[in-house]
Amino acid sequence: MNKYIIIVALGALSFGMLSSFAKIAYGEGYSPAEITLTQALVGTLILWSIALFKKFKNGNKLVLDWKLLLAGTTMGSSAYTYYLSVAYIPASLAIVLLMQITWLSILVEWIVFKKKPSAVEIGSSLFIILGTVLAGNLLDLNNATISFTGILLSLLSAILYTLYIVFTSKIGKETPMFEKSALMTSGSAMIIFLINCEAITSSTHLDFGLLQWGTFLAIFGTVIPPICFTVGMPKIGAGLSSVLLTLELPAAVFCAHIILGEKVTLLQLLGIAIMLGSIIYLNISKAKKEKVIQNETAVC
C-alpha cells in the first residue's frame, strides 16, 4: 500500500508546482492564453495517443461522448482563469483561493442536487474560509501584492473547477480513463482557443520555447496526475486519497517560496494549517460515514 500512497502523493505534488513555473514563463514574455492553450493541445495529443493505442491493442471501438467534451470546457476555462490570476497575484495566494473548491462543491450539491450539508461540512467550510483569510494575507488590504482582479479571477477559477469536479463525478463513469481524459482535454483546448482566438492567431510568440513550456506543463499537469490517481486511488481508497490530494496546497506554496521567492509569514502558515486540517477532517468524516453506510447495506 505504501507504494500507492507515494504514487497518489506524487500526482498531487505534480499539480501543485505548476503555477510557479507558469509565472516563470510569463517572465519570458509568454501570455496565459499561449501557455494554457499549448499545455492543453500537447496534453490532448499525448492522451489521445495513449487512448487510441489501448483501443487498437484491445480491439475495442472508440465511442465519443459529447458530454465529456462539453464538461472539458469547464476544465479549460478554470485552467485559463487560474493561470491568468497568477499574472496578477502571488502563486501562493492563487492556490489558496483555488482550494475553495471544497466548500463550493458542498454549496453546489446543496443548490443543484438538494443535498443539505451536515454540521461537519458547515463547520469545516467556515474554518476553510477563516484559514483562507489568514493564508492569503487578506486582512492586509494595503498589501501591494493583493490585486482584486487577481482574486476575482482565482475565485472564478475555483467555481469553474468545482463545476468540472461535479460533472466528472456524474458523467462518463463507463468511459476508460485515458479516453475520458482525452475527450475532456480536447474540450479544454477548444474553449481556451475560442476565448483567446484573436490573441492566439495574432501571437508572435508561437516558437519552440512556448512548445517547451507547454510540453513541460502538459506532462506534469495533464498526463502524470491522472495516471497516478488512476493507478493509486483504487488501491488506497477514497478517504486516504482525498487527504493526500491536499498536498497540492503546501506544494504550491513551497514552490512559490523557493522558486519565485514569494514571502510566507507565520500567520499565513497558520492559515494553511487551518485549511489543511479542515479539509482532511472533512474528508475523513465523509469516508467514515460512507464506510458505515456500506456496512449497513451489506448487513441488510
Buried (B, 14 or more C-beta within 10 A) or exposed (E): EEEBBEBBBBBBBBBBBBBBBBBEBBEEEBBBBBBBBBBBBBBBBBBBEBBBEBBEEEEEEEEEBEBBBBBBBBBBBBBBBBBBBBBBBBBBBBBBBBBBBBBBBBBBBEEEEEEEBBEBBEBBBEBBBBBBBBBBBBEEEEEEBBBEEBBBBBBBBBBBBBBBBBBBEEBBEEBBBBBBBBBBBBBBBBBBBEBBEEEBEEBEBBEEEBEEBBBBBBBBBBBBBBBBBBBBBEBBBBBBBBBBBBBBBBBBBBBBBEBBEBEBEEBBBEBBBBBBBBBBBBBBBBBEEEEEEEEEEEEE
